[in-house]
């Protein structure tokens, strides 16, 4: 019989130190498919490649990764082993560890925008923010999640953005950037409000405004509801409504981002704006007397002061 030896004190188990030894490779059988979804469990869960193995080659990615919210997946055991670590997003990596030349894991740099979005939505599909992401305008225009978000090293503390608002939005929406530089504008550049206060960048059902579709405005029933979050005094309900507001909403008279008029009207001269609907037709005035644009003091709103709606009469004059 072999002899048994007992030692007093601590029993020290050997531990692999990164960089000092070759990491234990997982067998290629751990890979189910190079395009497998996040969380696809390998045949043997114990063969799943650990994050420490990934670090030996991808140190530039894992450096400071603990500052990222995705770091939580490293220690979150609720979804099981296959939901943890790098493999939660990149899929089983055993075959890739055996032979790094094999593209056996999901590579976000080479994947299509649609494939990237589908992969992210396997975890981020719940809640009102992402419920319409699969049909969003961003997706329709090949903007993927990683176009705006950084999985590993975000530059913002919230939402893991590659760049803070509004600069991130302006990188594509150049026309809107110019509008926010107009003399009168919503205070986005000043940081008082954000693009995402009015828009859901991940998608909404869409709301008709005239012959245009409001782009991902945060509302489901009326494009005006997002305006009324701040402009509550204009909401009503009113006994006598301004027809333009009832039919086309705030956008019938106002521009959303910025313009030359102090009230952000579509026309700097308010009379010209009113005459887009109130043409020279018979009525209380024999002619549209305010059409004489040389007299700026003769504005329609001098008399029709309750332009958004009135509880007194249909002329909206009080």
Helices and strands as residue ranges (DSSP letters): G 28-30, G 45-47, H 51-55, H 59-62, G 65-67, G 69-71, H 72-75, G 81-83, H 87-90, H 94-98, H 113-124, G 133-135, H 137-140, H 145-148, H 167-170, H 174-179, E 184-185, H 195-198, E 207-209, E 212-214, H 225-228, G 232-234, E 240-241, H 243-248, G 250-252, E 258-259, H 270-274, G 289-291, G 300-302, E 309-310
